[in-house]
Structure formats: structure tokens, C-alpha cells
Amino acid sequence: MDVFYASHFGHTERIARTLARLISQSGVPARARDLAADYPSEAEISSQDPCVLISPIRYGVHLAPARRLLRRIAPLTPHKPLFLFSVNLTARKAGKTSSVGNAYLRNWIRATGARPLLAEAIAGKLEYPRYNILDRTMIRLIMTITGGPADGKSVIDYTPWTHVAELAAQIAEAAKALSDNVAHAGDDSCAPGGGGPAMRDEQQEAKRAALEKCRTQGEKAYDDMYEAHSFSAARAAYSDAKEFFYEAIKLADELGASDEAEALRKRLEHIKAVFRRQFSG
């Protein structure tokens, strides 16, 4: 199992490597992969192998490599099992670790339409001495608002490492159950009249569902582009729209739906033209 991570100061990398080590110790081979240096291939993304994705928050958003990967994986869930984690200091507060209670995680899932098997926010580490002046100012403001240390000097590890071990055990248990299900499906497909064609039909249906989800999310991102209150927000929404339409086109091609793929390409070109005309001066 791949434990994909994006990290800025190194603490999320530590969490990811701890998860990978503990998952492996539970009997499911796992490896931590830095998205900045080891981004997955198209084949790896498109496979139905389960994976973990974990990213910290920086300036209110998750890191770009993780956002990019979730945009690609989201349309494939839940057929591609995903365990999703957001590392942020808000999660140190009671009731702020779930996908409902943690706004950063909630918004990330909502923006992509992802359906992870497990999604949780994990409290990170406060390290004022490592921050530049902008980071320090931003974190002090957040800490003032949320009742945390705003002295500009504190170093506090809020990560609940015992709970991280519990999460690793949950992931390993779920991965084993998924593997057993796949094995049973494989046994059925070997029998005369068994599940081989049915499995292919299921894969086709999954791709069709993913295509429709990509189309819907792409149109939503296009709408968000128009409603953005700043150029940076419009550009982020435009980037999301392109990624979703690119994935929809790829899926349409794989399904042999050439007319639909061409219609999606034309729609994408229209969105590009609108962005250039409205936002590129």
C-alpha cells in the first residue's frame, strides 16, 4: 500500500512514515512516498489498489501535490479505496478531527467530491522558531483566534501518536478485508459462467460513474471560477476545472465514447477561452 504525502516542514512526513511502518507491521506491506519527488504514474492512479493520502495545511489550503492527486483520485472513489488525512493545528481542539467538524478537511472533500473510506484531521506540530515572518504572523493569528499559544516562540507537538497507531491498525484491517473480497471475486471468475464478464461490466460502470462525476465537478469548478473574489481563487478554480475535464476526456476515450470525448474537449476549450478573456487581461 502506498502512503502518499506532501510535507513542508517535515512533520507530515514523520506522520506518513509512521503510518507506513505500523501498517507494514500489521501485515500489509506499505511504503511512504513523497509526492514532490515520487508522484504516482497514471497506471498507479487508475488502479483499484487502496492508498493513503496525507497533507498539511499552508495558508489555508492543502499542499499543491496533494490537491492535484486528490483531484485525480476523487472520481475513482470508492472503487479505489482511499484513506485521507489532513494535518492542521485546528485538529488539536475537541470535535475538530472529523470530516464534519474540521473545516479544512470538510472543504477539501467537498471541493473534489471524493468518497474516502476513512477521512480524519490529525493535529500537527507548532514550531515557531522554524517559521519565516509571514508563517509566524499567520500562525500567531490563528492561535490567538483559537486560544492557543501566540507567543511566537513555542514548540509543541500536538500529534496524538497513540491515535496515529490506532489509525494504522484500522487501515491495515480494512486493506486485509478488501484483499479478501478481491480474492473471493477472483475465485468466482474462474468458475464456468463466473464473474469475469461481470467484473468487466462493473469496471465499465465504475468508469462511467467516474466520468459523470468528473464532468459534474468540472462544471462546478467552472462556476466557482466566475464566483471567485480574487484572481488567485479564480485561477485555482480554473485549474480544478481543467483537471476534472482532462480526466473525463481520458475516461471517455477508455470507454470508446469518441463523440462524448470530443464534446468534452470542446467544452474544455470553451472554458480555457473564457478564462483567457475574462481573467488574463
DALINDA-V219698 format. One record per backbone hydrogen bond with DSSP energy under -0.5 kcal/mol. CO is the residue of the C=O (numbers start at 1). NH is the residue of the N-H. If there is no record, write none. Layout:
CO:NH
CO:NH
This chain:
1:31
2:4
2:52
3:33
4:54
5:35
6:56
10:14
11:15
12:16
13:17
14:18
15:19
16:20
17:21
18:22
19:23
20:24
21:25
22:26
23:28
24:27
27:29
31:3
33:5
33:35
34:37
34:38
41:45
42:46
43:47
48:81
50:2
51:83
52:4
53:85
54:6
55:87
56:63
58:61
61:58
63:66
63:67
64:68
65:69
66:70
67:71
68:72
69:73
70:74
71:75
73:76
73:77
74:77
76:79
76:80
79:81
81:51
82:84
82:117
82:118
83:53
84:120
85:55
86:88
86:122
87:57
88:91
89:92
90:93
93:96
97:121
98:102
101:103
102:106
103:107
104:108
105:109
106:110
107:111
108:112
109:113
109:114
118:84
120:86
122:88
124:158
125:127
126:156
127:130
127:131
128:131
132:136
133:137
134:138
135:139
136:140
137:141
138:142
139:143
140:144
141:145
142:146
143:147
143:148
154:128
156:126
156:158
159:161
160:163
160:164
161:165
162:166
163:167
164:168
165:169
166:170
167:171
168:172
169:173
170:174
171:175
172:176
173:177
174:178
175:179
176:180
177:181
178:182
179:183
180:184
181:185
182:186
183:187
184:188
185:189
186:190
187:190
188:191
191:194
195:199
196:200
197:201
198:202
199:203
200:204
201:205
202:206
203:207
204:208
205:209
206:210
207:211
208:212
209:213
210:214
211:215
212:216
213:217
214:218
215:219
216:220
217:221
218:222
219:223
220:224
221:225
222:226
223:227
224:228
225:228
230:234
231:235
232:236
233:237
234:238
235:239
236:240
237:241
238:242
239:243
240:244
241:245
242:246
243:247
244:248
245:249
246:250
247:251
248:252
249:253
250:254
251:255
252:256
252:257
253:256
256:258
257:261
258:262
259:263
260:264
261:265
262:266
263:267
264:268
265:269
266:270
267:271
268:272
269:273
270:274
271:275
272:276
273:277
274:278
275:279
275:280
276:280
